[in-house]
């Protein structure tokens, strides 16, 4: 039977750890157990989430090409999740698959001191592994790319509004300008964090982040460009929580338990839309109404608009002159193409426009709406836990 990747080295490593594997039988069990685990993982490729045609390569293939600690940790975390998914789908096989988890963890421990033979993962494979993992590290540039893709796909199109924001169409007609606009916006997105050393809660921007790491526990650890370490927090909405003023203190209470509390500011206070307590005079946040994030993947983090784009389109409609021209053309052409004026139809609209060279040229003549885009881009953006954002929207 062919040996799996670094089987002999793994066996030697097991034999040298006489505390955990104190006899030849346990060494043999883990050595053969890893083989069975690899065979199972490769036979269950259908359990992996895939995107854009990027498929799972094979267990050993990844170990041969990965070239960094963070990618290897992401890989092992993803495989662990796949084994758990196997347990959830077939509880009758739970005992065997739980053993596979143990074998996998031992194999991961062994690799912590192993060199990297490969040239590295390509972007699509790294993204696919991260999608399936509960442990992933992102650089500032990777965060910008992640959120830039979302910003450039979030159209605001409603037949009841005079100004539309068909960002996918705008990005198609003026790609370079739209990419630069979205990059600038994403670098300035704010993240609520708690300093690990000082324990103070504050906000930092993505442009000042060195790395963002999603732990297996669901906690998110952030390091900034000067090596300060933070845990990521999110604002939240809880319909069962209430506020009580007592003995000079402001309390947020749930089921008779004080969740958050602070002294009443001497200048008086304001409660903002996120239930943060703000000093009336200094406008500083005295108490943040936040909690630590608990997520599984980067997809569980969303962009929360301090002022919704749809509201900006209403408030600034008199000065968004180029967006108004584009909006009127969009309505007229949608009717011509037999499409509804809705975000769901944007891709069909773009394809129809590609076939209509004259209309496309007419739209291009309008020119990139730089001033209008700058106005829309002034809205403060903050990262938020996806589930909490949904609760907020429901309230």
C-alpha positions as CSV (number, residue, x, y, z in Angstrom):
1,X,0.0,0.0,0.0
2,X,1.4,3.4,-1.0
3,X,2.5,5.6,1.9
4,X,0.7,8.9,2.5
5,X,2.6,12.2,2.7
6,X,5.4,12.1,5.3
7,X,4.1,8.9,6.8
8,X,7.5,7.7,8.1
9,X,8.3,11.1,9.6
10,X,4.9,11.2,11.3
11,X,5.5,7.7,12.8
12,X,8.9,8.8,14.2
13,X,7.2,11.9,15.6
14,X,4.6,9.7,17.4
15,X,7.2,7.4,18.7
16,X,9.2,10.3,20.2
17,X,6.2,11.6,22.2
18,X,6.1,8.9,24.8
19,X,3.6,10.9,26.9
20,X,0.7,10.9,24.4
21,X,1.7,7.7,22.5
22,X,3.2,5.5,25.2
23,X,3.2,2.2,23.4
24,X,3.6,0.8,19.8
25,X,-0.1,-0.1,19.6
26,X,-1.2,3.6,20.0
27,X,1.5,4.7,17.5
28,X,0.3,2.1,15.0
29,X,-3.3,3.2,15.6
30,X,-2.7,6.8,14.8
31,X,-0.4,6.0,11.9
32,X,-3.1,3.9,10.2
33,X,-5.9,6.2,11.4
34,X,-4.4,9.1,9.5
35,X,-4.5,6.9,6.3
36,X,-8.1,6.1,6.8
37,X,-9.0,9.7,7.5
38,X,-7.3,10.9,4.3
39,X,-9.1,8.3,2.3
40,X,-12.4,9.4,3.8
41,X,-11.8,13.1,3.2
42,X,-10.8,12.5,-0.4
43,X,-13.9,10.3,-0.9
44,X,-16.2,13.1,0.4
45,X,-15.3,16.0,-1.7
46,X,-19.0,16.8,-2.1
47,X,-19.1,18.1,1.4
48,X,-16.9,21.1,0.5
49,X,-18.4,24.5,-0.3
50,X,-17.0,25.5,-3.7
51,X,-17.1,28.8,-5.6
52,X,-16.5,29.8,-9.2
53,X,-15.6,26.2,-10.2
54,X,-12.8,25.9,-7.7
55,X,-12.9,22.3,-6.4
56,X,-11.2,20.5,-3.5
57,X,-7.8,19.1,-4.8
58,X,-7.1,16.3,-2.4
59,X,-5.9,16.1,1.1
60,X,-2.2,15.4,0.4
61,X,-2.1,17.8,-2.6
62,X,-2.7,20.8,-0.3
63,X,0.1,19.8,2.1
64,X,2.5,19.6,-0.8
65,X,1.8,23.2,-2.0
66,X,1.0,25.2,1.1
67,X,3.8,27.6,2.0
68,X,2.7,29.4,5.2
69,X,1.5,28.8,8.7
70,X,-1.8,30.7,8.2
71,X,-2.7,28.7,5.1
72,X,-1.9,25.4,6.7
73,X,-3.9,26.3,9.8
74,X,-6.8,27.3,7.5
75,X,-6.5,23.9,5.7
76,X,-6.6,21.8,8.8
77,X,-9.5,23.8,10.3
78,X,-11.4,23.3,7.0
79,X,-10.9,19.5,7.1
80,X,-12.0,19.4,10.7
81,X,-15.2,21.2,9.7
82,X,-15.7,18.7,6.9
83,X,-15.4,15.8,9.3
84,X,-17.9,17.5,11.6
85,X,-20.2,18.0,8.6
86,X,-19.9,14.2,7.9
87,X,-21.0,13.5,11.5
88,X,-24.0,15.9,11.2
89,X,-25.1,14.1,8.0
90,X,-24.6,10.6,9.3
91,X,-24.7,10.3,13.1
92,X,-24.4,6.5,12.8
93,X,-20.8,7.0,11.8
94,X,-20.0,9.4,14.6
95,X,-17.6,7.2,16.6
96,X,-15.3,6.6,13.5
97,X,-15.4,10.3,12.5
98,X,-14.7,11.5,16.0
99,X,-11.6,9.3,15.9
100,X,-10.7,10.9,12.5
101,X,-10.7,14.3,14.3
102,X,-8.2,13.0,16.8
103,X,-5.9,11.7,14.0
104,X,-6.2,14.9,12.1
105,X,-5.3,17.0,15.2
106,X,-2.2,14.8,15.8
107,X,-1.2,15.1,12.1
108,X,-1.6,18.9,12.4
109,X,0.6,19.0,15.5
110,X,3.3,17.0,13.6
111,X,3.3,19.5,10.8
112,X,3.9,22.5,13.0
113,X,7.6,21.9,12.8
114,X,7.7,20.8,9.2
115,X,9.2,22.9,6.4
116,X,7.1,24.1,3.5
117,X,8.0,22.4,0.2
118,X,5.4,24.1,-2.0
119,X,5.1,27.3,-4.0
120,X,1.8,28.4,-2.3
121,X,-1.9,28.3,-2.9
122,X,-3.5,30.3,-5.6
123,X,-6.1,32.9,-4.7
124,X,-9.1,30.8,-5.7
125,X,-7.9,27.8,-3.7
126,X,-7.2,30.0,-0.6
127,X,-10.6,31.5,-0.8
128,X,-12.3,28.1,-1.1
129,X,-10.4,26.8,1.9
130,X,-11.3,29.9,4.0
131,X,-15.0,29.4,3.1
132,X,-14.9,25.9,4.7
133,X,-12.6,26.9,7.6
134,X,-13.1,28.3,11.1
135,X,-9.6,29.6,11.1
136,X,-8.3,32.1,8.6
137,X,-6.0,35.2,8.5
138,X,-6.5,38.1,6.2
139,X,-4.2,41.0,5.4
140,X,-5.4,44.5,4.9
141,X,-5.2,44.2,1.1
142,X,-7.2,40.9,1.3
143,X,-9.9,42.6,3.4
144,X,-10.1,45.5,1.0
145,X,-10.5,43.1,-1.9
146,X,-13.2,41.1,0.0
147,X,-15.3,44.1,0.8
148,X,-14.7,45.9,-2.4
149,X,-16.4,43.1,-4.3
150,X,-19.4,43.5,-2.1
151,X,-19.5,47.3,-2.4
152,X,-19.4,47.0,-6.2
153,X,-22.4,44.6,-6.3
154,X,-24.8,46.3,-3.9
155,X,-27.2,48.1,-6.2
156,X,-29.9,50.4,-4.9
157,X,-32.7,50.3,-7.5
158,X,-36.3,51.1,-6.7
159,X,-39.1,52.3,-9.1
160,X,-40.3,54.6,-6.3
161,X,-37.0,56.6,-6.1
162,X,-36.0,59.3,-8.6
163,X,-32.3,58.5,-8.1
164,X,-31.0,55.0,-8.7
165,X,-27.6,53.6,-7.8
166,X,-26.9,50.8,-10.3
167,X,-23.4,50.3,-9.1
168,X,-22.8,47.1,-11.2
169,X,-23.7,49.0,-14.3
170,X,-21.5,52.0,-13.3
171,X,-18.6,49.6,-12.6
172,X,-19.1,48.0,-16.0
173,X,-19.0,51.3,-17.9
174,X,-16.3,52.9,-15.9
175,X,-14.3,50.0,-14.3
176,X,-11.1,51.7,-13.3
177,X,-12.8,54.7,-11.7
178,X,-15.3,52.5,-9.9
179,X,-12.5,50.2,-8.6
180,X,-10.6,53.2,-7.2
181,X,-13.7,54.6,-5.6
182,X,-14.6,51.3,-3.9
183,X,-11.0,50.7,-2.8
184,X,-10.9,54.1,-1.1
185,X,-14.3,53.4,0.6
186,X,-13.2,50.0,1.9
187,X,-9.9,51.3,3.3
188,X,-11.9,53.7,5.4
189,X,-14.4,51.2,6.8
190,X,-14.4,51.3,10.6
191,X,-14.1,48.3,12.9
192,X,-15.2,48.3,16.5
193,X,-12.5,46.7,18.7
194,X,-11.3,46.2,22.2
195,X,-7.6,46.7,23.0
196,X,-6.2,43.6,24.5
197,X,-3.8,45.5,26.7
198,X,-5.8,48.6,27.8
199,X,-9.3,46.9,27.6
200,X,-10.6,50.1,26.0
201,X,-13.2,49.9,23.2
202,X,-12.6,52.1,20.2
203,X,-12.8,52.1,16.4
204,X,-10.0,51.5,13.9
205,X,-10.1,51.7,10.1
206,X,-9.2,48.8,7.7
207,X,-6.3,50.9,6.3
208,X,-4.6,50.7,9.7
209,X,-5.1,46.9,10.1
210,X,-2.1,44.6,9.5
211,X,-4.0,41.3,10.0
212,X,-7.5,40.1,10.9
213,X,-7.6,36.5,12.1
214,X,-10.7,34.4,12.6
215,X,-10.1,31.8,15.4
216,X,-11.6,28.4,15.6
217,X,-13.5,29.7,18.6
218,X,-15.3,32.3,16.4
219,X,-13.4,35.1,18.1
220,X,-11.7,37.7,15.7
221,X,-8.2,38.9,16.6
222,X,-6.9,42.1,14.9
223,X,-3.4,43.5,14.8
224,X,-2.8,47.1,13.6
225,X,0.2,48.4,11.7
226,X,2.0,49.3,15.0
227,X,1.4,45.8,16.4
228,X,-1.4,46.6,18.9
229,X,-3.7,43.7,19.4
230,X,-7.5,43.9,19.5
231,X,-10.6,41.7,19.7
232,X,-13.3,42.6,17.3
233,X,-16.7,43.7,18.6
234,X,-20.1,44.3,17.0
235,X,-23.1,46.6,17.8
236,X,-26.2,44.5,18.5
237,X,-29.9,44.7,19.0
238,X,-31.7,42.8,21.7
239,X,-35.5,43.3,22.1
240,X,-35.5,41.7,25.5
241,X,-33.0,44.2,26.9
242,X,-34.1,47.3,28.7
243,X,-32.4,50.4,30.2
244,X,-32.6,51.5,33.8
245,X,-31.3,54.6,35.5
246,X,-30.4,54.0,39.2
247,X,-28.1,55.7,41.7
248,X,-26.3,57.8,39.1
249,X,-25.7,54.8,36.9
250,X,-27.1,53.8,33.5
251,X,-27.8,50.1,33.2
252,X,-28.7,47.8,30.3
253,X,-30.5,44.8,31.8
254,X,-31.6,41.5,30.5
255,X,-33.5,39.0,32.7
256,X,-32.5,40.9,35.8
257,X,-28.8,40.7,34.9
258,X,-26.8,43.9,34.2
259,X,-25.3,43.5,30.7
260,X,-23.6,46.9,30.5
261,X,-23.4,49.9,32.8
262,X,-21.8,53.3,33.2
263,X,-22.0,56.4,35.3
264,X,-24.3,59.2,34.0
265,X,-22.0,61.8,32.4
266,X,-22.1,65.1,34.2
267,X,-22.8,67.0,31.0
268,X,-25.9,64.8,30.3
269,X,-26.1,62.1,27.7
270,X,-27.5,61.1,24.3
271,X,-28.4,57.6,23.2
272,X,-27.6,57.0,19.6
273,X,-29.4,54.7,17.2
274,X,-27.0,51.8,18.2
275,X,-27.8,52.4,22.0
276,X,-24.3,53.8,22.6
277,X,-24.3,56.3,25.5
278,X,-22.7,59.6,24.3
279,X,-21.6,62.6,26.4
280,X,-23.9,65.5,25.4
281,X,-21.1,68.1,25.5
282,X,-18.0,66.3,24.3
283,X,-19.9,63.9,21.9
284,X,-17.6,61.1,23.1
285,X,-19.0,57.6,23.5
286,X,-19.0,56.9,27.2
287,X,-20.4,53.3,26.9
288,X,-20.4,51.2,23.7
289,X,-23.4,49.0,23.3
290,X,-21.4,46.2,21.8
291,X,-20.4,42.6,22.3
292,X,-17.6,40.4,20.9
293,X,-18.2,38.9,17.5
294,X,-18.7,35.2,17.1
295,X,-18.4,34.0,13.5
296,X,-17.4,31.1,11.4
297,X,-16.1,32.8,8.3
298,X,-15.5,36.2,6.7
299,X,-18.9,35.9,5.1
300,X,-20.4,36.3,8.6
301,X,-19.1,39.9,8.7
302,X,-21.2,42.5,6.9
303,X,-20.9,46.2,6.1
304,X,-23.3,48.3,8.0
305,X,-24.1,51.8,6.6
306,X,-24.4,54.5,9.3
307,X,-26.8,56.3,6.9
308,X,-28.3,54.0,4.3
309,X,-27.4,54.7,0.7
310,X,-31.1,54.8,-0.2
311,X,-31.5,57.7,2.3
312,X,-28.5,59.6,0.8
313,X,-30.1,59.2,-2.7
314,X,-33.3,60.8,-1.3
315,X,-31.6,63.6,0.7
316,X,-29.1,64.6,-2.0
317,X,-31.4,64.1,-5.0
318,X,-31.1,67.7,-6.1
319,X,-27.4,67.6,-6.5
320,X,-26.8,64.1,-7.8
321,X,-27.2,65.4,-11.3
322,X,-25.2,62.7,-13.2
323,X,-26.8,59.9,-11.3
324,X,-30.2,61.3,-12.2
325,X,-29.3,61.2,-15.9
326,X,-28.1,57.6,-15.5
327,X,-31.2,56.7,-13.6
328,X,-33.5,58.1,-16.3
329,X,-31.6,56.3,-19.0
330,X,-31.7,53.1,-16.9
331,X,-35.5,53.3,-16.7
332,X,-35.9,54.0,-20.4
333,X,-33.6,51.2,-21.5
334,X,-35.1,48.7,-19.0
335,X,-38.5,49.4,-20.7
336,X,-36.9,49.0,-24.1
337,X,-35.3,45.6,-23.1
338,X,-38.5,44.4,-21.4
339,X,-36.9,44.3,-17.9
340,X,-38.2,45.3,-14.5
341,X,-36.4,48.2,-12.8
342,X,-35.0,46.2,-10.0
343,X,-31.6,45.0,-8.6
344,X,-32.4,41.4,-9.6
345,X,-32.4,42.5,-13.3
346,X,-29.1,44.4,-13.3
347,X,-27.1,41.5,-14.8
348,X,-29.7,41.0,-17.6
349,X,-29.7,44.8,-18.2
350,X,-25.8,44.8,-18.6
351,X,-26.0,41.9,-21.1
352,X,-28.7,43.6,-23.1
353,X,-26.7,46.9,-23.1
354,X,-23.7,45.0,-24.4
355,X,-25.8,44.1,-27.4
356,X,-27.0,47.6,-27.8
357,X,-23.9,49.5,-28.9
358,X,-25.7,52.8,-29.6
359,X,-27.3,53.0,-26.2
360,X,-24.1,52.0,-24.4
361,X,-22.2,54.7,-26.2
362,X,-24.9,57.2,-25.2
363,X,-24.5,56.3,-21.5
364,X,-20.7,56.5,-21.7
365,X,-21.0,60.1,-23.0
366,X,-22.5,61.1,-19.7
367,X,-19.1,60.3,-18.1
368,X,-18.2,58.8,-14.8
369,X,-20.3,60.5,-12.0
370,X,-17.3,61.4,-9.9
371,X,-18.8,64.1,-7.7
372,X,-22.0,62.1,-7.1
373,X,-20.0,58.9,-6.2
374,X,-17.9,61.0,-3.8
375,X,-21.1,62.2,-2.1
376,X,-22.4,58.6,-1.8
377,X,-19.0,57.4,-0.5
378,X,-19.0,59.9,2.4
379,X,-21.3,57.7,4.4
380,X,-19.6,56.1,7.4
381,X,-19.3,52.3,7.0
382,X,-18.8,49.9,10.0
383,X,-18.2,46.2,10.0
384,X,-20.9,44.2,11.9
385,X,-21.7,40.6,12.7
386,X,-24.2,39.3,10.0
387,X,-26.7,37.9,12.5
388,X,-26.8,41.0,14.5
389,X,-27.3,43.1,11.4
390,X,-30.3,41.0,10.5
391,X,-31.8,41.5,14.0
392,X,-31.2,45.2,13.7
393,X,-33.0,45.3,10.3
394,X,-36.0,43.4,11.8
395,X,-36.5,45.9,14.7
